[in-house]
Amino acid sequence: MQLHLQVRKFRCDNPDCPQSVFTERLWPWLAPYARRTRQLDEDLTAVSCENGAEGGARVARRLRLRTWSPNVLLRLTRRAPDPVSATPRVLGIDEWAKRKGQTYGTILCDPSPTLRAGSGAAPGNRASGRSRGRYGRGLAAGASRR
C-alpha cells in the first residue's frame, strides 16, 4: 500500500530566520523524512529481532509486508533499544582466548537459567568462578580485580 500525503508549507517573513520554509509535521505517525510509519518500523523490528535479518526478510515477505532487504532489518535491529532484564544475583567470571597466546578476553555470564546475562556487578550480587588465577584470588578476597 502506498500513501500519498499533502502537507502545508509555511514561509517565514523574518529576514534573520535561518530557515525560510517550514513544512507541517505528521509527528505521531511519521518521523521527518520517513519512508515507513512508526508502526511498520516497530513490526519489522520485532520480526527481525525474533528471526534475524535474513529470516526476518523472508517472514516479512510471507506476511505481505513490502519486501524489505535484510540490510534494512539489520539496521532496525541495531537501532532498537536493549531489552530490560533483571540484575543477576550470581555472576560467573571466566577468561577465554580468541587465539592462544595472542588475544584474551573476560566474560561475565549468568549461570542461572532463569536470569539473563549481566554485564556488571550490582549491589547484592555474588560472583562465582572456577578460575584459580587472578580472578579466583579476587573472588576469594571479595572483589574482582584485574
MODELLER restraints for C-alpha pairs under 7 A, 6 or more apart:
rsr = mdl.restraints
at = mdl.atoms
rsr.add(forms.Gaussian(group=physical.xy_distance, feature=features.Distance(at['CA:7:A'], at['CA:23:A']), mean=6.83, stdev=0.5))
rsr.add(forms.Gaussian(group=physical.xy_distance, feature=features.Distance(at['CA:7:A'], at['CA:24:A']), mean=5.76, stdev=0.5))
rsr.add(forms.Gaussian(group=physical.xy_distance, feature=features.Distance(at['CA:8:A'], at['CA:23:A']), mean=5.88, stdev=0.5))
rsr.add(forms.Gaussian(group=physical.xy_distance, feature=features.Distance(at['CA:8:A'], at['CA:24:A']), mean=5.46, stdev=0.5))
rsr.add(forms.Gaussian(group=physical.xy_distance, feature=features.Distance(at['CA:9:A'], at['CA:21:A']), mean=6.73, stdev=0.5))
rsr.add(forms.Gaussian(group=physical.xy_distance, feature=features.Distance(at['CA:9:A'], at['CA:22:A']), mean=5.67, stdev=0.5))
rsr.add(forms.Gaussian(group=physical.xy_distance, feature=features.Distance(at['CA:9:A'], at['CA:23:A']), mean=4.40, stdev=0.5))
rsr.add(forms.Gaussian(group=physical.xy_distance, feature=features.Distance(at['CA:9:A'], at['CA:24:A']), mean=6.31, stdev=0.5))
rsr.add(forms.Gaussian(group=physical.xy_distance, feature=features.Distance(at['CA:10:A'], at['CA:21:A']), mean=5.68, stdev=0.5))
rsr.add(forms.Gaussian(group=physical.xy_distance, feature=features.Distance(at['CA:10:A'], at['CA:22:A']), mean=4.98, stdev=0.5))
rsr.add(forms.Gaussian(group=physical.xy_distance, feature=features.Distance(at['CA:10:A'], at['CA:23:A']), mean=6.04, stdev=0.5))
rsr.add(forms.Gaussian(group=physical.xy_distance, feature=features.Distance(at['CA:11:A'], at['CA:20:A']), mean=5.62, stdev=0.5))
rsr.add(forms.Gaussian(group=physical.xy_distance, feature=features.Distance(at['CA:11:A'], at['CA:21:A']), mean=4.62, stdev=0.5))
rsr.add(forms.Gaussian(group=physical.xy_distance, feature=features.Distance(at['CA:11:A'], at['CA:22:A']), mean=6.21, stdev=0.5))
rsr.add(forms.Gaussian(group=physical.xy_distance, feature=features.Distance(at['CA:12:A'], at['CA:20:A']), mean=5.08, stdev=0.5))
rsr.add(forms.Gaussian(group=physical.xy_distance, feature=features.Distance(at['CA:12:A'], at['CA:21:A']), mean=6.34, stdev=0.5))
rsr.add(forms.Gaussian(group=physical.xy_distance, feature=features.Distance(at['CA:29:A'], at['CA:37:A']), mean=5.82, stdev=0.5))
rsr.add(forms.Gaussian(group=physical.xy_distance, feature=features.Distance(at['CA:29:A'], at['CA:38:A']), mean=5.96, stdev=0.5))
rsr.add(forms.Gaussian(group=physical.xy_distance, feature=features.Distance(at['CA:30:A'], at['CA:37:A']), mean=5.27, stdev=0.5))
rsr.add(forms.Gaussian(group=physical.xy_distance, feature=features.Distance(at['CA:30:A'], at['CA:38:A']), mean=6.17, stdev=0.5))
rsr.add(forms.Gaussian(group=physical.xy_distance, feature=features.Distance(at['CA:44:A'], at['CA:73:A']), mean=6.76, stdev=0.5))
rsr.add(forms.Gaussian(group=physical.xy_distance, feature=features.Distance(at['CA:45:A'], at['CA:73:A']), mean=6.70, stdev=0.5))
rsr.add(forms.Gaussian(group=physical.xy_distance, feature=features.Distance(at['CA:45:A'], at['CA:76:A']), mean=5.60, stdev=0.5))
rsr.add(forms.Gaussian(group=physical.xy_distance, feature=features.Distance(at['CA:45:A'], at['CA:77:A']), mean=5.64, stdev=0.5))
rsr.add(forms.Gaussian(group=physical.xy_distance, feature=features.Distance(at['CA:47:A'], at['CA:56:A']), mean=5.39, stdev=0.5))
rsr.add(forms.Gaussian(group=physical.xy_distance, feature=features.Distance(at['CA:48:A'], at['CA:56:A']), mean=4.57, stdev=0.5))
rsr.add(forms.Gaussian(group=physical.xy_distance, feature=features.Distance(at['CA:48:A'], at['CA:73:A']), mean=5.78, stdev=0.5))
rsr.add(forms.Gaussian(group=physical.xy_distance, feature=features.Distance(at['CA:48:A'], at['CA:77:A']), mean=6.39, stdev=0.5))
rsr.add(forms.Gaussian(group=physical.xy_distance, feature=features.Distance(at['CA:49:A'], at['CA:77:A']), mean=6.04, stdev=0.5))
rsr.add(forms.Gaussian(group=physical.xy_distance, feature=features.Distance(at['CA:53:A'], at['CA:70:A']), mean=4.68, stdev=0.5))
rsr.add(forms.Gaussian(group=physical.xy_distance, feature=features.Distance(at['CA:53:A'], at['CA:71:A']), mean=6.99, stdev=0.5))
rsr.add(forms.Gaussian(group=physical.xy_distance, feature=features.Distance(at['CA:53:A'], at['CA:73:A']), mean=5.39, stdev=0.5))
rsr.add(forms.Gaussian(group=physical.xy_distance, feature=features.Distance(at['CA:53:A'], at['CA:74:A']), mean=5.28, stdev=0.5))
rsr.add(forms.Gaussian(group=physical.xy_distance, feature=features.Distance(at['CA:54:A'], at['CA:70:A']), mean=5.18, stdev=0.5))
rsr.add(forms.Gaussian(group=physical.xy_distance, feature=features.Distance(at['CA:57:A'], at['CA:68:A']), mean=5.93, stdev=0.5))
rsr.add(forms.Gaussian(group=physical.xy_distance, feature=features.Distance(at['CA:57:A'], at['CA:69:A']), mean=6.15, stdev=0.5))
rsr.add(forms.Gaussian(group=physical.xy_distance, feature=features.Distance(at['CA:57:A'], at['CA:70:A']), mean=5.56, stdev=0.5))
rsr.add(forms.Gaussian(group=physical.xy_distance, feature=features.Distance(at['CA:60:A'], at['CA:67:A']), mean=6.80, stdev=0.5))
rsr.add(forms.Gaussian(group=physical.xy_distance, feature=features.Distance(at['CA:61:A'], at['CA:67:A']), mean=5.49, stdev=0.5))
rsr.add(forms.Gaussian(group=physical.xy_distance, feature=features.Distance(at['CA:85:A'], at['CA:116:A']), mean=6.48, stdev=0.5))
rsr.add(forms.Gaussian(group=physical.xy_distance, feature=features.Distance(at['CA:86:A'], at['CA:115:A']), mean=6.86, stdev=0.5))
rsr.add(forms.Gaussian(group=physical.xy_distance, feature=features.Distance(at['CA:87:A'], at['CA:118:A']), mean=6.55, stdev=0.5))
rsr.add(forms.Gaussian(group=physical.xy_distance, feature=features.Distance(at['CA:88:A'], at['CA:110:A']), mean=6.49, stdev=0.5))
rsr.add(forms.Gaussian(group=physical.xy_distance, feature=features.Distance(at['CA:88:A'], at['CA:115:A']), mean=6.06, stdev=0.5))
rsr.add(forms.Gaussian(group=physical.xy_distance, feature=features.Distance(at['CA:88:A'], at['CA:116:A']), mean=6.87, stdev=0.5))
rsr.add(forms.Gaussian(group=physical.xy_distance, feature=features.Distance(at['CA:88:A'], at['CA:117:A']), mean=6.92, stdev=0.5))
rsr.add(forms.Gaussian(group=physical.xy_distance, feature=features.Distance(at['CA:88:A'], at['CA:118:A']), mean=6.16, stdev=0.5))
rsr.add(forms.Gaussian(group=physical.xy_distance, feature=features.Distance(at['CA:89:A'], at['CA:125:A']), mean=4.68, stdev=0.5))
rsr.add(forms.Gaussian(group=physical.xy_distance, feature=features.Distance(at['CA:89:A'], at['CA:126:A']), mean=6.08, stdev=0.5))
rsr.add(forms.Gaussian(group=physical.xy_distance, feature=features.Distance(at['CA:90:A'], at['CA:110:A']), mean=6.30, stdev=0.5))
rsr.add(forms.Gaussian(group=physical.xy_distance, feature=features.Distance(at['CA:90:A'], at['CA:125:A']), mean=5.81, stdev=0.5))
rsr.add(forms.Gaussian(group=physical.xy_distance, feature=features.Distance(at['CA:90:A'], at['CA:126:A']), mean=4.86, stdev=0.5))
rsr.add(forms.Gaussian(group=physical.xy_distance, feature=features.Distance(at['CA:90:A'], at['CA:127:A']), mean=5.51, stdev=0.5))
rsr.add(forms.Gaussian(group=physical.xy_distance, feature=features.Distance(at['CA:90:A'], at['CA:128:A']), mean=6.73, stdev=0.5))
rsr.add(forms.Gaussian(group=physical.xy_distance, feature=features.Distance(at['CA:91:A'], at['CA:108:A']), mean=6.32, stdev=0.5))
rsr.add(forms.Gaussian(group=physical.xy_distance, feature=features.Distance(at['CA:91:A'], at['CA:109:A']), mean=5.73, stdev=0.5))
rsr.add(forms.Gaussian(group=physical.xy_distance, feature=features.Distance(at['CA:91:A'], at['CA:110:A']), mean=5.21, stdev=0.5))
rsr.add(forms.Gaussian(group=physical.xy_distance, feature=features.Distance(at['CA:91:A'], at['CA:111:A']), mean=6.94, stdev=0.5))
rsr.add(forms.Gaussian(group=physical.xy_distance, feature=features.Distance(at['CA:91:A'], at['CA:126:A']), mean=6.37, stdev=0.5))
rsr.add(forms.Gaussian(group=physical.xy_distance, feature=features.Distance(at['CA:91:A'], at['CA:127:A']), mean=4.60, stdev=0.5))
rsr.add(forms.Gaussian(group=physical.xy_distance, feature=features.Distance(at['CA:91:A'], at['CA:128:A']), mean=5.77, stdev=0.5))
rsr.add(forms.Gaussian(group=physical.xy_distance, feature=features.Distance(at['CA:92:A'], at['CA:108:A']), mean=5.58, stdev=0.5))
rsr.add(forms.Gaussian(group=physical.xy_distance, feature=features.Distance(at['CA:92:A'], at['CA:109:A']), mean=4.95, stdev=0.5))
rsr.add(forms.Gaussian(group=physical.xy_distance, feature=features.Distance(at['CA:92:A'], at['CA:110:A']), mean=5.82, stdev=0.5))
rsr.add(forms.Gaussian(group=physical.xy_distance, feature=features.Distance(at['CA:92:A'], at['CA:111:A']), mean=6.15, stdev=0.5))
rsr.add(forms.Gaussian(group=physical.xy_distance, feature=features.Distance(at['CA:92:A'], at['CA:127:A']), mean=6.13, stdev=0.5))
rsr.add(forms.Gaussian(group=physical.xy_distance, feature=features.Distance(at['CA:92:A'], at['CA:128:A']), mean=4.95, stdev=0.5))
rsr.add(forms.Gaussian(group=physical.xy_distance, feature=features.Distance(at['CA:92:A'], at['CA:129:A']), mean=5.24, stdev=0.5))
rsr.add(forms.Gaussian(group=physical.xy_distance, feature=features.Distance(at['CA:93:A'], at['CA:107:A']), mean=5.88, stdev=0.5))
rsr.add(forms.Gaussian(group=physical.xy_distance, feature=features.Distance(at['CA:93:A'], at['CA:108:A']), mean=4.83, stdev=0.5))
rsr.add(forms.Gaussian(group=physical.xy_distance, feature=features.Distance(at['CA:93:A'], at['CA:109:A']), mean=6.54, stdev=0.5))
rsr.add(forms.Gaussian(group=physical.xy_distance, feature=features.Distance(at['CA:93:A'], at['CA:128:A']), mean=6.46, stdev=0.5))
rsr.add(forms.Gaussian(group=physical.xy_distance, feature=features.Distance(at['CA:93:A'], at['CA:129:A']), mean=5.13, stdev=0.5))
rsr.add(forms.Gaussian(group=physical.xy_distance, feature=features.Distance(at['CA:94:A'], at['CA:106:A']), mean=5.82, stdev=0.5))
rsr.add(forms.Gaussian(group=physical.xy_distance, feature=features.Distance(at['CA:94:A'], at['CA:107:A']), mean=5.48, stdev=0.5))
rsr.add(forms.Gaussian(group=physical.xy_distance, feature=features.Distance(at['CA:94:A'], at['CA:108:A']), mean=6.80, stdev=0.5))
rsr.add(forms.Gaussian(group=physical.xy_distance, feature=features.Distance(at['CA:94:A'], at['CA:129:A']), mean=6.54, stdev=0.5))
rsr.add(forms.Gaussian(group=physical.xy_distance, feature=features.Distance(at['CA:94:A'], at['CA:131:A']), mean=6.67, stdev=0.5))
rsr.add(forms.Gaussian(group=physical.xy_distance, feature=features.Distance(at['CA:95:A'], at['CA:104:A']), mean=6.91, stdev=0.5))
rsr.add(forms.Gaussian(group=physical.xy_distance, feature=features.Distance(at['CA:95:A'], at['CA:105:A']), mean=5.67, stdev=0.5))
rsr.add(forms.Gaussian(group=physical.xy_distance, feature=features.Distance(at['CA:95:A'], at['CA:106:A']), mean=4.52, stdev=0.5))
rsr.add(forms.Gaussian(group=physical.xy_distance, feature=features.Distance(at['CA:95:A'], at['CA:107:A']), mean=6.17, stdev=0.5))
rsr.add(forms.Gaussian(group=physical.xy_distance, feature=features.Distance(at['CA:96:A'], at['CA:104:A']), mean=5.76, stdev=0.5))
rsr.add(forms.Gaussian(group=physical.xy_distance, feature=features.Distance(at['CA:96:A'], at['CA:105:A']), mean=5.43, stdev=0.5))
rsr.add(forms.Gaussian(group=physical.xy_distance, feature=features.Distance(at['CA:96:A'], at['CA:106:A']), mean=6.27, stdev=0.5))
rsr.add(forms.Gaussian(group=physical.xy_distance, feature=features.Distance(at['CA:97:A'], at['CA:103:A']), mean=5.80, stdev=0.5))
rsr.add(forms.Gaussian(group=physical.xy_distance, feature=features.Distance(at['CA:97:A'], at['CA:104:A']), mean=4.43, stdev=0.5))
rsr.add(forms.Gaussian(group=physical.xy_distance, feature=features.Distance(at['CA:97:A'], at['CA:105:A']), mean=6.31, stdev=0.5))
rsr.add(forms.Gaussian(group=physical.xy_distance, feature=features.Distance(at['CA:98:A'], at['CA:104:A']), mean=6.08, stdev=0.5))
rsr.add(forms.Gaussian(group=physical.xy_distance, feature=features.Distance(at['CA:108:A'], at['CA:118:A']), mean=6.85, stdev=0.5))
rsr.add(forms.Gaussian(group=physical.xy_distance, feature=features.Distance(at['CA:108:A'], at['CA:119:A']), mean=6.14, stdev=0.5))
rsr.add(forms.Gaussian(group=physical.xy_distance, feature=features.Distance(at['CA:109:A'], at['CA:117:A']), mean=5.06, stdev=0.5))
rsr.add(forms.Gaussian(group=physical.xy_distance, feature=features.Distance(at['CA:109:A'], at['CA:118:A']), mean=6.35, stdev=0.5))
rsr.add(forms.Gaussian(group=physical.xy_distance, feature=features.Distance(at['CA:110:A'], at['CA:116:A']), mean=6.30, stdev=0.5))
rsr.add(forms.Gaussian(group=physical.xy_distance, feature=features.Distance(at['CA:110:A'], at['CA:117:A']), mean=4.65, stdev=0.5))
rsr.add(forms.Gaussian(group=physical.xy_distance, feature=features.Distance(at['CA:110:A'], at['CA:118:A']), mean=6.62, stdev=0.5))
rsr.add(forms.Gaussian(group=physical.xy_distance, feature=features.Distance(at['CA:127:A'], at['CA:139:A']), mean=6.79, stdev=0.5))
rsr.add(forms.Gaussian(group=physical.xy_distance, feature=features.Distance(at['CA:129:A'], at['CA:136:A']), mean=6.69, stdev=0.5))
rsr.add(forms.Gaussian(group=physical.xy_distance, feature=features.Distance(at['CA:130:A'], at['CA:136:A']), mean=6.85, stdev=0.5))
rsr.add(forms.Gaussian(group=physical.xy_distance, feature=features.Distance(at['CA:135:A'], at['CA:144:A']), mean=6.14, stdev=0.5))
rsr.add(forms.Gaussian(group=physical.xy_distance, feature=features.Distance(at['CA:135:A'], at['CA:145:A']), mean=6.77, stdev=0.5))
rsr.add(forms.Gaussian(group=physical.xy_distance, feature=features.Distance(at['CA:138:A'], at['CA:144:A']), mean=4.56, stdev=0.5))
rsr.add(forms.Gaussian(group=physical.xy_distance, feature=features.Distance(at['CA:138:A'], at['CA:145:A']), mean=5.52, stdev=0.5))
